Amino acid sequence: MKRYVLAFAWSCLILPASAQQIVRELMPTPPKGDKLEVRLATATIQPGAVGQWHTYPNHPVVYVAEGTLTVEFRDGEPKVYKAGEGFVEPINTVLRGANKGQTPVKLVIFQLSPPDAPSAVHAPQQ
């Protein structure tokens, strides 16, 4: 399995001439384990919607395909990402997503995790 993950990661580094690199960031705490699971998901956040407070055990990489996403941090300033931008979400940090715009936000989310690790962990309200 490890060979397949490494082959997939290597293939992502070789971009076709028309591809545009969106995110390139060293992960301070890469996932650990003999077997890692590749997770790819999409999400749509409707205008005015605000997600639940949560944390991540492993870094998700998020691409904003449409709209403008506001990531609110319980202990920090919010960050705003527009369509065409991507970012790596921090681990063990309480945050939530919000759509403060007038159009839906569409996201593509990639995460590499041990198979038994949750994608996200709910954080209690304060």
Rosetta blueprint (number, residue, H / E / L):
1 M L
2 K H
3 R H
4 Y H
5 V H
6 L H
7 A H
8 F H
9 A H
10 W H
11 S H
12 C H
13 L H
14 I L
15 L L
16 P L
17 A L
18 S L
19 A L
20 Q L
21 Q L
22 I L
23 V L
24 R L
25 E L
26 L L
27 M L
28 P L
29 T L
30 P L
31 P L
32 K L
33 G L
34 D L
35 K L
36 L L
37 E E
38 V E
39 R E
40 L E
41 A E
42 T E
43 A E
44 T E
45 I E
46 Q L
47 P L
48 G L
49 A L
50 V E
51 G L
52 Q L
53 W L
54 H E
55 T E
56 Y L
57 P L
58 N L
59 H L
60 P E
61 V E
62 V E
63 Y E
64 V E
65 A E
66 E E
67 G L
68 T E
69 L E
70 T E
71 V E
72 E E
73 F E
74 R L
75 D L
76 G L
77 E L
78 P L
79 K E
80 V E
81 Y E
82 K E
83 A L
84 G L
85 E L
86 G E
87 F E
88 V E
89 E L
90 P L
91 I L
92 N L
93 T L
94 V L
95 L E
96 R E
97 G E
98 A E
99 N L
100 K L
101 G L
102 Q L
103 T L
104 P L
105 V E
106 K E
107 L E
108 V E
109 I E
110 F E
111 Q E
112 L E
113 S E
114 P L
115 P L
116 D L
117 A L
118 P L
119 S L
120 A L
121 V E
122 H E
123 A L
124 P L
125 Q L
126 Q L
